[in-house]
Amino acid sequence: MKESIIVQNLKCGGCARTITNKLSEMENISEVVVVPEESSVTFAYNTSDDLSKVKERLINLGYPSVDNKNTLASKAKSFVSCATGKMAK
């Protein structure tokens, strides 16, 4: 199955690189495509449990879906994730 999620705090290629790397490491997750201009994250998954795990991973990275609250902690985490992605070129 495929899913597209609109996330918050996604601003640049550094953010996209971190999200792509972290989601691609997950079991049963593939075909990860991140489009910063649209704030979208698209991926293939196997079960609803996999989908839940991706959403939780995005929150932990600082990129909650638009359905979730965007806290100050989320914004701070996304800043760190973005910087990590920029350095991982």
Buried (B, 14 or more C-beta within 10 A) or exposed (E): EEBEBEBBBBBEBBBBBBBBBBBEEBEEBEEBBBEBEEBBBBBBBEEEEBBEBBBEBBBEBBBBBEEBEBEEEBEEBBBEBBEBBBEEE
